[in-house]
Amino acid sequence: METVSVNQFRDNLKNYVEQVVDNHEPLKVTRRAGDAFVVISADDWEREQETLYVLQNAGLMAQISASTATHAQQKGYQPSDEQLHEIVGI
């Protein structure tokens, strides 16, 4: 994560905001007193919140774990040829 001073951030606000949004990389901004804050795009923030929700939901994590095990054993759902053609649009 790139780090800039609050003065650099203020002087180049537009460029830093565009960088954060375009590159999907958060930016750490430090203050003279040593405190810091992070700038992150709204889309990335929402994505992080969704990820945290899933990780904290025991039921969803159990479903993901079971699905991963089933997939690894190649015992998951197998669509028929007709269903597969419908899914991929052939």
Backbone hydrogen bonds in HBPLUS format (Angstrom, degrees):
<---DONOR---> <-ACCEPTOR-->    atom                        ^
c    i                          cat <-CA-CA->   ^        H-A-AA   ^      H-
h    n   atom  resd res      DA  || num        DHA   H-A  angle D-A-AA Bond
n    s   type  num  typ     dist DA aas  dist angle  dist       angle   num
A0028-LYS N   A0002-GLU O   2.94 MM  26  6.16 170.3  1.95 169.6 166.3     1
A0004-VAL N   A0028-LYS O   2.91 MM  24  6.41 155.5  1.97 162.1 169.8     2
A0030-THR N   A0004-VAL O   2.88 MM  26  6.26 159.7  1.92 154.4 161.1     3
A0009-PHE N   A0005-SER O   2.93 MM   4  6.20 162.4  1.96 153.4 158.8     4
A0006-VAL N   A0030-THR O   2.82 MM  24  5.64 129.2  2.08 178.0 163.2     5
A0010-ARG N   A0006-VAL O   2.89 MM   4  6.03 161.9  1.92 146.0 150.6     6
A0011-ASP N   A0007-ASN O   2.94 MM   4  6.10 163.4  1.97 151.0 155.5     7
A0012-ASN N   A0008-GLN O   3.02 MM   4  6.10 138.6  2.19 143.7 153.9     8
A0016-TYR N   A0012-ASN O   2.98 MM   4  6.18 166.6  2.00 165.2 169.6     9
A0017-VAL N   A0013-LEU O   2.90 MM   4  6.06 163.0  1.93 159.8 164.6    10
A0018-GLU N   A0014-LYS O   2.99 MM   4  6.17 166.0  2.01 151.8 155.7    11
A0019-GLN N   A0015-ASN O   2.94 MM   4  6.11 153.1  2.01 143.9 151.9    12
A0020-VAL N   A0016-TYR O   2.94 MM   4  6.16 160.4  1.98 150.2 154.5    13
A0021-VAL N   A0017-VAL O   2.98 MM   4  6.20 166.2  2.00 155.3 158.7    14
A0022-ASP N   A0018-GLU O   2.80 MM   4  5.81 167.6  1.82 151.7 156.1    15
A0023-ASN N   A0019-GLN O   2.93 MM   4  5.70 162.1  1.96 144.4 150.0    16
A0024-HIS N   A0020-VAL O   3.10 MM   4  5.51 125.1  2.41 130.2 139.6    17
A0027-LEU N   A0039-VAL O   2.95 MM  12  5.11 155.6  2.01 143.2 151.2    18
A0039-VAL N   A0027-LEU O   2.80 MM  12  5.11 161.9  1.83 149.4 155.2    19
A0029-VAL N   A0037-PHE O   2.74 MM   8  5.34 175.8  1.74 170.7 172.2    20
A0037-PHE N   A0029-VAL O   2.87 MM   8  5.34 152.5  1.95 147.5 156.5    21
A0031-ARG N   A0035-ASP O   2.75 MM   4  5.36 156.9  1.80 177.4 171.5    22
A0034-GLY N   A0031-ARG O   2.89 MM   3  5.34 159.5  1.93 115.8 122.2    23
A0045-TRP N   A0041-SER O   2.91 MM   4  6.17 155.6  1.97 150.9 158.4    24
A0046-GLU N   A0042-ALA O   2.94 MM   4  6.18 165.2  1.96 154.4 157.2    25
A0047-ARG N   A0043-ASP O   3.00 MM   4  6.20 157.0  2.06 145.8 152.5    26
A0048-GLU N   A0044-ASP O   2.92 MM   4  6.14 156.3  1.98 148.3 154.5    27
A0049-GLN N   A0045-TRP O   2.93 MM   4  6.22 154.9  2.00 150.6 157.7    28
A0050-GLU N   A0046-GLU O   2.97 MM   4  6.24 155.4  2.03 149.1 155.2    29
A0051-THR N   A0047-ARG O   3.01 MM   4  6.26 156.7  2.06 146.7 153.1    30
A0052-LEU N   A0048-GLU O   2.93 MM   4  6.18 162.1  1.96 150.9 155.6    31
A0053-TYR N   A0049-GLN O   2.96 MM   4  6.17 151.6  2.04 143.8 151.6    32
A0054-VAL N   A0050-GLU O   3.04 MM   4  6.34 161.7  2.08 151.0 154.7    33
A0055-LEU N   A0051-THR O   2.93 MM   4  6.16 168.3  1.95 156.4 159.8    34
A0056-GLN N   A0052-LEU O   2.98 MM   4  6.08 141.6  2.14 143.0 152.3    35
A0057-ASN N   A0054-VAL O   3.11 MM   3  5.15 152.7  2.19 102.9 111.3    36
A0061-MET N   A0057-ASN O   3.02 MM   4  6.27 164.7  2.04 158.7 163.6    37
A0062-ALA N   A0058-ALA O   2.95 MM   4  6.11 148.0  2.05 144.2 152.5    38
A0063-GLN N   A0059-GLY O   3.08 MM   4  6.36 154.1  2.15 145.0 151.7    39
A0064-ILE N   A0060-LEU O   2.91 MM   4  6.21 158.8  1.96 152.8 158.5    40
A0065-SER N   A0061-MET O   2.93 MM   4  6.08 159.7  1.97 144.9 150.5    41
A0066-ALA N   A0062-ALA O   2.93 MM   4  6.12 162.5  1.96 149.2 153.7    42
A0067-SER N   A0063-GLN O   2.91 MM   4  6.03 156.8  1.96 146.3 153.2    43
A0068-THR N   A0064-ILE O   2.87 MM   4  6.04 153.9  1.94 147.9 155.1    44
A0069-ALA N   A0065-SER O   3.03 MM   4  6.28 159.9  2.07 149.1 153.9    45
A0070-THR N   A0066-ALA O   2.95 MM   4  6.13 161.0  1.99 147.8 153.3    46
A0071-HIS N   A0067-SER O   2.87 MM   4  6.02 159.0  1.92 147.2 153.2    47
A0072-ALA N   A0068-THR O   2.93 MM   4  6.12 159.1  1.97 148.0 153.7    48
A0073-GLN N   A0069-ALA O   3.12 MM   4  6.33 143.7  2.26 143.1 151.9    49
A0075-LYS N   A0070-THR O   3.03 MM   5  5.32 172.4  2.03 154.4 154.3    50
A0074-GLN N   A0071-HIS O   2.95 MM   3  4.83 154.2  2.01 102.0 110.1    51
A0084-LEU N   A0080-SER O   2.82 MM   4  6.05 160.1  1.86 155.5 161.6    52
A0085-HIS N   A0081-ASP O   2.89 MM   4  6.09 157.7  1.94 148.3 153.7    53
A0086-GLU N   A0082-GLU O   3.04 MM   4  6.28 151.2  2.12 143.6 151.6    54
A0087-ILE N   A0083-GLN O   2.87 MM   4  6.13 151.5  1.95 147.8 156.0    55
A0088-VAL N   A0084-LEU O   3.00 MM   4  6.21 167.0  2.02 155.2 157.2    56
A0089-GLY N   A0085-HIS O   2.86 MM   4  5.62 116.0  2.27 132.7 147.2    57
A0090-ILE N   A0085-HIS O   2.91 MM   5  4.92 141.8  2.06 138.3 145.4    58
